[in-house]
Amino acid sequence: MKRINIEIILLYLFIILYISFASILFVDKLVSNYNLLINPIFWFICFIISIYICKDTKIREKAKSDKIQTILIIVLIYLIFYFISGLFFGYSKSPYSHAFISIIKNLWSFLIIIIFKEYTRYCLCNNCSKSKLFYALVTILFILTEINFYNVESNFISGESAFKYVSSVIIPLIAENVLFTYLTIVCGYKAVLAYRLPMMFANIILPIFPDLNWFIIALYKLVLSFVCFLSINYIQAKKTERISRRRIRKQNPIKNIPFIITLFIFVGFVAGFFKYMPIAVMSNSMAKLINRGDLVVVEKLNSKEKKKLKQYDIIEYKLGNNVIIHRIIKIEKTSDGEVRYITKGDNNNAADNKYVLEDQVLAKVKFKVPVIGYPIVLLNEFFENTKPDVEMGV
């Protein structure tokens, strides 16, 4: 077991002190200076200290080249898949400037820092007691250094924004840093660079990005971390540990491909990327046919399919910022040929007080699954305390 020397303790304290003051540095006039000067200089100092600490440290990483190559292949496949997905969901403009000077600044502010940071992680992981507690401490420290304190407070102004921020930023950040620490331990900092540098380089250089929502981007990051961990863990078991062939076959990451594909299909179904999608019912306005907490599967309608709607069909339509599921009780046509629907909740005493136009119609209800939508209902009520009057059963 290695003893923790004084230099390592000082490096820990230096990073902790920096994290403590990071939120103070993140004020309007210092943000640009922070990214361009303060943060790079801090990590450069950590890098120099780490080189000094590791000058006599010799670590033999088994099957290192195989692991690095595997990481590179996985990341490149991910980037290809990620950008191809824009063909289905559209593209948006990159937030990074592509002027020559701006590219150089971004390479310094983001890309070079990754090298400094990951070598520092490598130094801390390999010059301390081989204890899970120390590895956890390193991981937590590096998670905190990745958090943008400049806008973190604004992400907790409501329960909904907090949930979105934790789900889309904090959880993927934890998963990635756990992976980075694991890669550092089993195959060194170069494996982490093989993961991080291509990702950051693509972000800085490419002019467009797939226009994906936060949920899908978070899922992509989690799946990528999961696949990388399984692949490296398999190589580690196969080439460096004395285990049976049966256990090696059991750990083969290829066996998880059906699960990953199924996960993507399920998430795509929930997120509404297919013709059919699930909707949790928030009120009892359609009771007793469709009750609060039931989950209905709806079929999305195009313009031609909307014209085939009939009286008594149950539709999903948009009313302001709300989505309503009610029954068509009458279809009218105006003098200028515009179609409008009169709708009503089966459990309501009167028809809805506003017409529903074709443009408002989203989908047609196909069938329901009782009760299983309750977790979504409870989450929604936790984050949003108001409901549209039209949905309320009376």
N, C-alpha and C positions, 0 to 999 in steps of 0.2 A: 504494500500500500504506500502510495507516495505521500510525502508530507507537503503541506501547503506552505510554500516559502513566502517571505515577506513581500516580494515583488508581486505575487499573485494577489495577496490580500490588498495591497495598494491599488492594483488594477481594478479589483472588485469595487473598492471604495470610490475610485475615480469615476467609474461608470455610474454607480449609485448616486453620487453627487451631481453628475451631469444630468441624470434623469430628473432629479429633484428640482433643478433649476431650468429644465427645458420648458416647462409651462410658463415661467416668468419671461423667458426669451421670446416666446411666441406672442408678440404684440405686433400691431399693424405695421409699425415702422421697421421692424426687425425681421419679418418673415423672409424677404428676399435675401437679406444678409445672412440669415440663419442657414438657408439652403446652400448658399454659394460660399460662405466663409466659415461660420461658426461650426456647423455640423461636420464638414469635411476636415477642418483643422483638428477637431476633437478626435475623430476616428483615425486621422493620420498619426496623432500622438499615441493613441492606443496601439496602432500598428507597429510603430517604432519600439514601444515598450515590449510588445509581444515578441518581436524579433529578438530583442535582447534576452528575454526570459527563455525563449525556445532555442537559443544558440547551441546549447549542449543537449537538447532533447532529440532523441532519435526514436521515431515511431515507425514500426514496420506494419503497414496496412496490407493485409492479405487480399489478393485478387483485386487490387485497387483499380487497375486499368479496365477490367471487365465491368466493375461497378460504375466507373465514370462513363464508359461507353454506353452502358445501359441507360443511365440517367439522361445523357444527351439524346439518345434515340427516342426515349419517352417524351422528353420536352419538345423535340422537333415535331413528333407526331401530334402532340397536343396543340402546338401552335398552328399546324396545318388545319387540324380539325376546328380549332377556335375561329380562324379567319374564314374558313369555308362556311361555317354556320351563318356568317353574315349574308350569304346568298339567300337564305331563307328568312332572316329577320331584318335585313337591311344593314346599312353601315352609317356610322356617324364620324364626324371629323375629329382627328386627334386633338387632345387639349394641349399638346406640346408644339411649340413653334419649330419650324423647320428651316429657319434662317441659319446660315453656317455658324455664326457666333452663338446662337441659341443652342444648337446641337452640341457644340463644344462645352458650353456651360452645363447642359443637362448630363453629358457624359461624366463631367467632373462631379456634379452634385448628386448623381444617382448611381452611375455605373462604377466609378472608381471607389466610391464609398463601400460598395458591396465587397470588394476585395479586402479593404481595410477591416471591415466589420467581421467578415467570416474568418479571416486569419486570427483576429482577436478571440473569436469563439473557439477556434481550434486550440489556441494557447491555453485558454481557461479550462477546456475539457481535458486536455492531456497533461496538465501540470497540477493536478489536484488529486485528492483521494478518489478512487474509482467507486464513487458512491452515487446512488440514484438521487440522493438529496442535493448533492452538488450539481449534478446534471440538470435537475429541476430548477435550481437557482439560476444557472446560466440561461436556461430557456426563458424563465420569467424576465430576467434582465433584458434579454434581447427582444422579447415581445414588447416591453415597455419602451424600448428605444425606437420601435417601429410605429408607435402610436403618434398621430398628429395632434398634439395638444392644442393647436391653434383653433380647431373647430370641434373638438370633442364635446365641449359643453353644449354647443348648439344641437348636438345629436341626442340630447337627453331632455329636450323641452317638453316632450310628451311620451307617453308609454309606447305609442306606435313608432315614433322615430327612434326611440331607444331599442325597441325590438329589432327594427330594421338594421340599425347600426351594429348591434351585437351579432346578429345573424350574418350580415354581409361583410363585416370587417373583422370583428374580434374573433369569432370562431374560426374563420379561415386563417387568420393570423396565428392563432394558437396551433392549429394543425400544421401549418408550414414550419413554424419554429421548432415544434417537436420533431418534425422530420429533419430539419437542418441539424439539430443537435445529434440526432441518431446517425445521420450521414457522417458528421464530423467524427463521431466516436469510432465507427466501423470502417470508414475509408478516407478520412481526412477532409480538409477544407476544399480541395479541388473538386470533389464530387458536388459540394454545395454550389460552387461557382459554375459547374456544368449545368446546374438547375437554374440558378438565378440570373446569370449574365445573359443568356439568349433571351430570356423573358423580358428583362429590362431593356436590352438592346432593341428588341422588336417594338416595345412601347415607345421608345424615343425616336426611332427612325421611321416607322411606318406612318403614313399620313391619315389612315382611316382605321376604324375599329368596328367590329360587329356591334350593332345596336341592341345589346342584350340587357334585360332587366337585372336588377341586383341579385335576385334569387338564383337565376341561372348562372351568373358569374361566380357567385359563392359556391354553388354546386360544382362547377368546373374545377375550382381551386381545391375543394375537398377531395374530389375524385382523383385529381392529379397527385395530390399528396399521398392518398391511399395506395394508388397504383405504384408509385415510386417506392414507398415503404415495403410493399409486398415483394416487389422485384428484387430490391437490394437484400431484404431479409432472406429471400430464397437463395440468392448467390452466396450470402454469408453462411447459410446452413449447408449448402452443397459443397462449398470449396474450403471452408475453414473449420467446420465442426464434424466430429465423428458421430454421425447419426445414421440410422438405417435408411435404406432406399425407400422403404414404405413411407417414412416420415418426410423424406425429400419430395416424393411424389405428392404427398398431401399438402405441402407448402408451395407447390408450383403455382405461380400467379395466374397462369393460363386458366386454371380451374375457376377463377373468379370472374372471367369475362362474361359468362351468362348473367351473373348477378349484377355486374356493372351495367350491361345492356338493359336488363330489366329495370334497374333503378332509373336510368335515363328515360325509358319509355314511360314509367310511372310518373316521374316528375314532369315530363312533357304533357302527359294527360292532365295532371293536376293544374299545371300552369296554363293550360288552354291552347297548346300548340297544334292540337289535332281537331278534327271535325266535331268530335264529342268531348265534353269536359264536365267535371262535377261542380255542383254549386251547393253550399250549405244553406239551408233555409233558416232565416233569422227570426221569423215571427209565426204566429198562428193564423194569419189572415187567410190561408188556404186549408185550414183544418176543417174537417177531419181527414180529408184526402191526403194532404201533405202537412205534416206537423212541424213545429219548431224543433230543430235538431236533426230533422231528416236530411238526407243528401239526395239531390236529384241530378240525374245525368241529362244534359241538354245537348241538342244538335244545333250547331251554329248555322245560320241561314244566310244565303246570298240573296241578291235582289230578286232573282227569278223565284227562289223558294219562298220568299216573303209573300209574293203575290198568290201563292197557293194556300195560304193560311185560311182556315175556316172558322166559323162560329163554334165556340166551345173548346177550341184549342187552348192549351196553357202555354203562355209565352214568357220569355225573359226579356225585359226591356229596361232601358236606361231612363231615369228620371233625375235630372240634375247630376249630382254625384252618387246617387243611389241606384242600385239594381233591384228591380222588382220582379216577382214571379206571380202573375195573376192570369185569370181566364178571360178569353175574349167572349163577351156576351153579345156584341153587335159589331158589324162592319159597315161603315158608311163611306160614301164617295161624294166629294164636294163637287161643285159646279165646274171647277177647273181640273177635275180628274184626280185630285189627291185622295189617297186612301187613308182613312183614319179608323182606329179601333177604340171601342168602348170596352173597358176592362173592369173586372170586379174580383175581389177575393171571395172565395166560396164561403168564408166565415164572416164576411162583412155584411152589414145591413143594406148598404147602398153601393152603387157603382162608383168607381174612382172619379174624382172631380175634374180630371184633366184627360183630354184625348191623347191617345198614343199614336204617333205617326210612324210611317214605315221606317224612317231613318233611326227611330229610337229602338226598334225591335232588334234584338241580338240573337235570340235562339228560341227553339221550341222544346218543351219538356218531353222527354221520351219515357223515362221511368224513374222510380224513387227507390232508395235503400234506407229503411227506417233507422233512426237514432244515431248512426255513425258520424253525422256531421256535428254532433254536440261539442266536441273539443274546439272546433273552429268557431262555433257560436260563442262559447265562453271566452275565447281569446278576443274575439271581436268586441264583445261587451266590456272586456277589461280595458281595451284601448280606446274604444269609441262608445260614449255613454248615450248617444242620441240615435233615434231610429226615425225613418220617414213615416209621417202620419198615415200614408196610404197603405202601409204594410200592417198596421195594427189591427188585429182581429177585435171585434166588439161583441 
